[in-house]
Amino acid sequence: MITILINKELDKEVFKDFWGFSAGGADFGARIKQIHPDITEENADTYIDRYYEEHAAELISAQKELQETINHTSPEYFAAISEVFGKDYSDQTYTGMFSIFDCNPRYVDKKEFQVFYKRDVLGKLEVAYHEVLHFVFFEHAAHTCPSVVGTLDTNGGSYWALSELFNVLILNKPTFQKILQREEKMFYSMLAPYLEPIRTMFEIRKDFCGFLSNSLTYLEEKRGEAKS
């Protein structure tokens, strides 16, 4: 089950976390400033309070639209997920929260994510299903291949990189594209060179744990070379 909520207080924390923050070739502080040129560290709380008050009706309408779209498409989405992992994850609880910032962070331990409310409905749906796929990927890996992933970081390093590459491979499959209706693109430009090698490994290694092990080794080697 995927539930979409509005959480103003979380947005205040997200602003603090992402203001001036860059990762993987993405400047999140600049993304915030582009949409909200008048926000500053000093006025952030007041600005966010006022914005939520002035755009309350718009936020509620967008929330209802996305929730209805998810309710309509999620059975097909989770059926496609089952085809990938061989397990039904539709009984899990996933929570999405609207944001006035286009940063779209996720919180793996809570199975929670944010989605920028001004995207069109298919754009918001893509973020929701992108993040839920991350949660399923990490949960499946932890339960199926604990000796491979151990305590690897889900928010950085090769494990995080693999999850982003994996999403591009999976969400561009016909069963998912039927729902998303637009190509899933690589958000982090620095990972683009690894996509085709990871695709090949995924197609060759039919066992999930073998794919994880080979892919993580490859990424650690290649990303290590890039840093040296």
Secondary structure, DSSP 8 states (H G I E B T S, - for coil): -EEEEE-HHHHHHHHHHHTT-EETTEEHHHHHHHH-TT--TTTHHHHHHHHHHHTHHHHHHHHHHHHHHHHHHHHHHHHHHHHHHSS--TTS-EEEEEESSTT--EEGGGTEEEEETTS-HHHHHHHHHHHHHHHHHHHHHHHH-HHHHTT--TTSHHHHHHHHHHHHHHHTSHHHHHHH-S----S-GGGGGGHHHHHHHHHH--SHHHHHHHHHHHHHHHHHHHH-
